[in-house]
Amino acid sequence: MASTDHLLEAYLANRPRFLSIATSMVGCRAQAEDIVQDAFVQVISARQQGRVFNPIAYLTTIVRNLALDYLRATRRQIPTEIDHDMLADTGVGSVSPEAQSSHRQDLHSIAAVLGGLPPRTRRAFEMYRIGGYTLHEIATVLGVSTTRVHKMIQIALVACATALPDMEP
């Protein structure tokens, strides 16, 4: 137990340094806090297995690796921002019958495209865009990697975009 106390003291003494490293990498103090805490949990776990000989160096390495993992994950995520100004214009009577017909045709086109996708790709797309699941949750359900889930969603988005001439992939 004394080694865990020593590890805690080293962590607390160097915590500002770890936060500085993580914050400089991810650009967000709150995310850096999470990274530093996750690093400490990993070091405690590794320490119990007897794999940590220099806890400060080990913590520094883990903080950097977790920050890099976070940055990679944020780059892979598909943006899902909504244009709220466009949504504000959808009040009663603001859409002409021609536009409604066009939107209905677009929906039928999208439904046809989604129906033609492989079942897992369609399910991944629906879980992400409609169900609000994260890539990790979808990967767990489908039994594939998050990278594969990301590619399946991209395939579905490109297929939908090609079905609609005025939409960009």
N, C-alpha and C positions, 0 to 999 in steps of 0.2 A: 504494500500500500504506500510505502514511503516513496517509491519510484513514481507513482501516480501523483503524489503531492508535489514532487520535484517537477514533473511534467506540467502540472497546472501552474506552478510558479513561473516556469520558463514561458509558458503561453501568455500569462497575464503581463509579464514584464515586456514581452515583444509584440503584444497585440496591436499597438498603434502602428508598428512597422508592417505587420501583416495587412492591416486595414489600408495602409497607404499603398502597398503593392497592389492589392485587389482593386481599390478604387481607381488607381491610375490605369489599370487594364480595362475595367468594365465601364468606368465613367459614372457609376451610380453608387453612392455611399450605402444605401439600403441593401443592394445586391452584394456589395463587398462584405457587409456584416454577415449575410447568409453564407457566403463563401468561406469566410474565416471560421465561422462556427462549424460548418461542415468539415473543414480541414481538421479542426481540433477533435471532432468525433472520430474521424478516420485515424488520427494519430493515436488516440486512446485505444481504439480497436487493434491497431497494429502493435501497439506497446504490449497489450495483453498477450499477443502471440509471440512476443519477443523479437520483433523485427526492427525496432527503432533504437539506433545507437546514438544518433545526434538529433534530438527532437526539434531543435530550432531549424536546422537545415532541412529536415524532413517536412516540417510544417511549411517552410517557405516554398519548397517544391510542390507540395500539395496545393497550397494557395494558388500558385501560378497555374498548375494544371487544371484546377477547378475553374479558374477565371477563363482560361483558354477554352475549356469545354463549354462554358456559358456563352462565350462569344461565338463559337461554332454553331451552337444550338440556335442562337438568335439569327444568325445568317441563313440557316436552313428553313426557318419558319416562313410560312406564306403569309403575306400581309392580308389582313381582313378588315381594313378600314372601310367605314361606310360614309358615303357623302350625305351628310345630314341635310344640306340645303336641297338636294334632289328629293329626299324623302319628304321635306316640308311642302313641296309642290304637288303632293299626291292627294290633295283634298278632294272632296266631292265635286264633280263637274269640271275638274281641272284637266281631265284626260278625254280627248276626243274619241268618238267611236272608232275612227281609223286607227288611232294609236292603241286602243284596247285590242282591236283585232290583230294588229301587228305584234303586240306583246303576247297575245294568246298563241299566235303562230310560233313566236320565239320559244315559248314554253313547251310547245309540242316538239319543236326541233331539239331542244335540250333533253326532253324526256326520251326521244328516240335515240339520241346519242348515248345517254346514260344506259339505256336498255341494251345497247350494242357493246358496252364495255364488259370486260371480264368481271364476274361476280364480286371478287375480292376488291378490285379496283373501284367498282361502283360503291360497294359497302364502305370502303375507306373514305371516299369522297363524301358520301352522305353523312357518315359519322362526323367528319370534320366540319363540313359546311352547314349541315342542318342540325346535327346533334350537339355540336359544340365540344366534341371530345378533343383532347390533346393528341399530338402525334404519338406520344409515348403510350397513352391509353389505347389508341387504335392498334399500335404495334403489339401490345399485350393481348388484345382480343383476337387479332388475326394470326398471332404467332410468327410475326416477321420483325425485321429491324425497323427502327424509326426512319432510317434512310430510305428503306424500301417503301414505307408508307408515304413519305414525302414524294418519292418518284411516282407512286400510283396516283396521288392527288394531282400532281403536275400533269400527268397523262390525261386525267379526266378534265382538268381545266383547259388544256390545249384542245382537246376534242370538242369541248363545249364552245370554245372561242372560234374554232374553224367552222362550226355549224352556224354561227351568227356572223355575218359579214362585217358588221360595224363594231364588233367586240375584239379587243386585243388580247392575245394569250398572256 
